[in-house]
Amino acid sequence: MREKRQQLVITFATTTGAMAMEKFCMEQKIAGRLIPVPREITAGCGLAWKTEPGLRESIAEALQEHGLIWEEMYVLEL
């Protein structure tokens, strides 16, 4: 069984927002991937971006600079 560890989960109101996040992160070489929203939380579109929790501040700044919109950021054991 895989060991759980803390992950940063970023949720989006729309699928378009989630897909824009994926494209942005690939272009900027930001680690992470799209996942279904974990059942511990709720989100508008059902997709979330999962990455390392230590990237929270830098990702938030980069998203704001590039006009990308997200709902919430959570740190969860996944």
N, C-alpha and C positions, 0 to 999 in steps of 0.2 A: 504494500500500500504506500502511496506517495505521501511524503511528509508535507503538511500544510505550512505555509509561511505567509507573512504579511505581503500584500500586494495593493497598489494604488489602483482603484477602479474609478473611471471617469464615465459618467452617464450623459446621455443626450436626449433631447426632446424629440428629435426627428432622426430618421435613418439617414437622411442627407447630411446632417451634422456629424453622425458617426462615420460616414464614408469620407467626409472632408477631413476628419481627424486622421483616419488611416492614411489617406493620400499625403497629408502634411507631414506626418511622422515618418513615412517612407522617404519623402524628399529630404527631410532634415536628419535622417538616420537616427531617429529617436526610437529606442527599444520599446517593444510592446506589441500587442495584437488585439484585434476585435474579439470579443467573447459575448455569449448571451449574458444578459444581466443576471447576476446571482440572485437566488430567491430571498436572501436576507434583505434586499433593497428593492425598490420599485423605480422604474424610469419610463419615460414616454415611449421610446421606440423599441425597447427590448434588446438593444445592443449597447455594449460598453467597451471602453479601451482599458486594457490591463497592462500595467507596467510596474516598475520598482517604486516603492514609496519615497525613496530619497530624491526622486525627480519631480516631486509635487510642485515645488516653488518655481523651478525653471520651466516646467511645462505650462503652468498657469500664466507666467509672464509671456512665453512664446505664443500661446493661444490668444491672449489679449492683444499682443502686437499685431497679429495676423488676422484679427477679427473673427476668429472661430468661437462659436458659442457652445457651451456645455451646461448641463444642469447642475450636477454635484460631483464632488470628489470624495471618495471614501477610502479608508485603509481597512482592508478586511483580511482575515485568515483564509486563504484559498489553497 
